[in-house]
C-alpha cells in the first residue's frame, strides 16, 4: 500500500510519497519513480501509474522534469510534448499533476487557494541558493497568485548533511548572514541546515512555509537518499516523488 504524506496547509490534492508500496526491487525496493535511474523501466512505469491513480490523474498527466539544479521554471497549460529541462513548474490548469523527484534534495509544493494556482520545485542546495524558490513564487504571481503557501517535504536534515569549508564559503561569500544555517561538525566539517535555509528564503519572499520534518537520510525504510547510497557504496538509488494538482 502506498504511503502518502500530506500537509493541512495545502488545500489541493497532493502528496509526498514515500518508497512504500512500489513494484521495484533490490536497491530500488519500493516506489522508485525516477526514469533516470537504472531500475527496470517497467517497474518505474508501474510505480508512476500507481501514483497517478492515487491522485486521480491520467497517467500522461503526471508530469516530471529533466531536473538540472537550476532556477528555471516551466509554466504549464497542458502535458508537455517531450521532457522539459527545468527545476520547477507552475500551473492554473486543473488535472495536471506537477511531480518533483528527489533523494535528499527538497521537494517543495506551493498553492494559492483563492487564485487556483499551484507549483512544485526541486530545491537542492544549488537551486535554492540560485533562487529556484523565488522564481517559482514569481511565476505563480505572474499567473495571478497573491496568497501563496508552501510546504517542504522529506529532505536531508542538518544532522545528516556534513559539508566541507569550501561549501560554507560558497554561501557566506555571497551572504555572510547565511552562516546561521551551519553548525560545527567533526574537525573542519560543518553541518548545513538545507530546509532551514529554504524556509528563511521562502518567508523572506512573503510565503507562509513549513517543513514536514522528515529526514530522508535517517529513515531508509521510508525514503531514498543519495547521500546514504554514496556512504553504503551502492550502485544507484531510487527517487521519491512529490505531486500537487488542481
N, C-alpha and C positions, 0 to 999 in steps of 0.2 A: 504494500500500500504506500502511495506517495505521502511524504511528509511536507506540508506547506506552511511556512511561517508567514504571518500577516501582521499588519500594523493598523491599529484602530484609527490612526490619524489619516490614513489614505482611504478616501470614500469610494474608490472604484475597485473592480475586480483586479486582484494582483496576487503575487506570491513569490516569496523567496524559497525556492525548492531546495531541499537537502538532497543527499545522494541516495536516500532510501526509496525503494520501490521501483528500481530500474531493471533493465534487461542486460546490462553489461556485466562482465565477469573479470576475474583476475585482478590486476591492479586498478582496473576501472570499475570494479564491482559496484553496482548501483545505477543511479540515474545520471550517467555521463551524457551531457547534451552538447558536447563540443565536437563538431565535424572536423576540426583541425587536429584532433588527437589521432593517435594511431590505433584507436579502438576500431572494432568491426563497424563498418558504415551501417549495416543493417541494424545493429544494436542501438546505435545513436539515433537512427530514424525512428525506431520503436519508442525510445525514451522521449524524443521530442513530440511524437504523436500523443503519448500519454499526458505530457504537459499541456498540449493544445486542448485535449479533451477535458482536462481538469478545469480549464478556464473557458470552456465552451467556445473555442476558436476553431476555425477551419485550419487544417494543418499548414496550408500555404500562407496563412495569415499570422503565423508565429514567426516573427522577423528577428534575425540577429545580424550582426555586423562583422566585417573584417576589422577587428579591433587593433589599433596601431599605437596606443598610448599617446594619442593626440588630443587636441581640444576641439576637434571637428564635430559638428552636429548636423544630422540629417533631418530635414522636415518632410514627413511622410503624409501622403493623402491616399495611398494605395500600396499594396505589396510591391516592392521594387522588382525590376527585372534584373536578375543577377545580384551579386554581392556588392554592398556599399562599404567602402573604407571610411570609417568614422568611429567615434567612441561614445556617441550619444545620439538619441533620436527623440523627436517630439512629434505629437500629432493631435489634431482635433477631430479625427475621423473615427467613428465607432467601428469596432470589430477588428482592429489591428492590434496584435499583441507585440509590444516592444520588449524584446528579450536581450538581456545582458549576460554574458558568460564570464565567470570568474573562478579563480582558485587561489585566493588570498587578497587580490585587489578588491576594491569596494564596488558592489552593485548599489546604485542609488536610484530610487524611484521617486518621481515627482508628480504632483497633482494639484490642479486648481478646480475645486468642486463647482464653483459658480460659473466659471468660463467653460468648463467641459474640455480641459486640455490636460494631457499627460506627457511625461517624459521619462527617459531612463538613461543612465550614464554608467560607463565603465571608468572607474576612477582609481587608478593606481597612483603611486607617488608622483610619477612624472606628469600624468594627465591632470591630477589635482593641482600640482604646482603651476602647471602651464595654463590653468583656467577652464578646464572642461566643465566644471560645475557652474561657474558663472556664465559660460557660453550656453549651457542648457537653459538656464533661467532666462537669458536674453532671448533665446529662440522661442521660448514659451510666451514671453511678454510680447514679442512681435506678432504672435497669433491672437493676443488679447488677454493673456493671463495677468492677474493682478494680485491674487492671494494664494501664493504657492506654498505647499508643504512638501517636505522631502524626508525620506527615511533611508538610512544606510543599512544595508543588510549584512549578513555574515562576512567578516573580513578578518585579516590578521590583527591581533591585539598588540598593544605596546609591549607587553611582557615577552612576546614571541618574536618581535621584529628587531633583531640585532643588526646594527649597521656600523660602518667604519667612520673615521673622522672626515674623510673626503665627502661622504654623503651628508654629514652635518653641515659642512661648509657650503654644499650646493644650495642649501636652504638659507643659511644665515648670511651668506654673502649678499644675497638679494634683499633679505628682510631679517635684520637682527632679532626682531621680535619672535621669529619662528623658533628660537632656542627653547621656548617654553614647551614645545612639543617633543623634547628629547629628555631622557633621563640617563643617568650614568649606568653603564653596563660593566662587564668584566674587562680589566685592562683599559685599553684606549677605545673600547667599543661603547656604543650608545644604543639606547632603545627608543625607537621612533613611534609616536602615537599618531598613526595614519588617520583613524576615524576622528580623533580629537582635532586634528588639523583640518580635516574636511568640514566638520561641524562648525568650526570657527569661521571658515570661509563662506559657508552657506548662510550662516546667521549674519555675517557682515553684508551679504547680498540681499538681506531682508527676507530670508526664507526661514520659516519655522521648521527646524530639523531635529531629528533624533537618530540614534543608532540602536539596533536591536540587541547589541552587546553579546553577540555570538562570535567566538573566535574560531576561524577555520583551522588554524594550525593545531589547536589543542583538543580538537574533537574529531578524530579520524573516523568514528562510526557514522558521523552525520555529514562531514564536509570534506571535499577535496582541498589539497593545499600544495601549491607549487614548492614552497619552501620545505615542507615536510618531506615531499618526494625527493627533493635535492639532498636533504640530510640522510635519507634512507638509501640513496643511490639507486632509486627505481628508474626504469627506462622512460616512463611517461606518467601522466596524471590526468584525471578526469576534470571536467568543467561543470560547475554548478550553473544553473540558470535562474534568473530572476526576471519576472514578467509583470507588466501592467497593461491594462486595456480599458477602453471606454465601453 
